[in-house]
Amino acid sequence: MEKNDLNFKDSLPIIQSSINDQIVSTVNARQLHAALGIGKQFSHWIKDRINKFDFEENVDYIIIETNPGKTLHSSSFLDPP
């Protein structure tokens, strides 16, 4: 395993979350955005991903309120049905 692989894994922890009454492996979308080095603003990038792949809230991702006015998207590793 290369050093860059370890840095990427360290910067993107896998979280166990409940989506639609199932425990699934998820990642913090803001951390994913940062780890991938996306140049686009996060809010535009995540909305584009949700629309492009027809993700459904509470099926493919959940929204976690972190601070008033800010939300956190958590993406699931589940394959679409």
N, C-alpha and C positions, 0 to 999 in steps of 0.2 A: 504494500500500500504506500502511495506517495504522500509526502508531507502535505501537499495541497488538499488531498482527500481528507486528511485528519482535520485540517483547519475548517473545511466545508462542513464536516460532520459536527464539529464543535460549535459552529456558528448557527446550526440549524437542528436543534434538538427535536426529537420525535416525542409527541405528547399523546397520551391516551385520553380521548374525549368521547362523550356520548353524543351521537347524531342519530336521530330517529330511533331512540331506545336501543341503539347498538353501540358497544365500545369499539372504537376504531382508532387507528394510528393517524395522527394529524400533524401538521406543522403550522407554525405561525406564518401567515402570508406576508406580513411585513418583514420578518426575518428571512423568508425565502427570497423576497424581492431584493433585499440588501445583499444576501449571499450570492445571488446570480449576477449582481452588478447591473441591474436594469437601469437604463438612463432615463426612462420615462417616469413621471410622477406616479407614486404608488396608487393613488385613487383612480387615475386613468388606466393604469396597467391592470389592476384587479378587476375593474368593471369590464375592460376589454376581454380578459380571460373568462370571466363569468358568462358574458354574452357569446363569445366565440365557441365555447364548449357546451353551451346550454346547461350550465350548472344550476341546480335548484337549491335554494336555501333550505336548511334542515334535512337535506338529502345528501348533497355533495359538499356542503360547507355550512358552518355556523358563524354567526356574527356575535362577537363578545364585546360588550361595552366596556371600555377601559377608562375613559375620562369623558366628562361631558363634552359632546361635540366630536369625539374621536371614536372610531370603532376599529375592531381587530377582526379580520377574517381568518378563519382556521380551515385549511383545506384538507379534505379526506383523501386517504389512499385507496378508498374503495373503488373498484371498477364499476362503471355504470351498468345497470341491469340490461 
